[in-house]
């Protein structure tokens, strides 16, 4: 990378100055969610302030999973092309990429805005803040899970199944409203009986991403409601000492990944997400007929 990186600690009080030379300031003091550092290819005050203001809310969400085990730096780049160059792959429609100790972020200043916000600075600022908080919750959850499964030279994406990896991130970021609800997934499954929305998720992510992410979100929520947060973390921790995700999953839950996938499919097909009917005690009286 030829441009100098200017690193600035997040959550520092006072003004952050811009320097022309390469420099790195200490990371933020550790919190229960870990230390996060911000670095720029080209520093911009507005983006710096936005990210610093978003971090406390993001850290609060990460604390649900025990927080980061290692410091993470957020590297802000100026263009989507630079994001793809740094990651080393095409990233259509993606604004950030998570690694174990780094988030590469396309500067939010350049993200597209809806027409209603383009001429409304107040609305644009509020929308941008919401987008940034959600995205950082999502991406830093990836970093958190990568850290818990062990120190690896590259992202262990192939070790954690898509549905679990993206499900945990979308649930932490509360992105469920962005994806199809269970009823839509149920109808889709009826039309595609030979597709497993969990086992086939990597392929679906390329051909039908809304279904892939929707299934991931609802499958992870289904898992979390049944077994709780502690079991989720136990799965990740077991991956350090077991032979991959399937073994860790079976030991933590007592069932195989395949059995869980079958249960989730039944939950959708049989519409287990619908509330049970309420049994009332009052009965409608029949209209009396007059007799003559």
Beta strands, then each sheet from edge to edge (+ up, - down):
strand 1: 6-9
strand 2: 36-40
strand 3: 72-77
strand 4: 96-98
strand 5: 102-106
sheet 1: 1+ 2- 3- 5- 4+
end
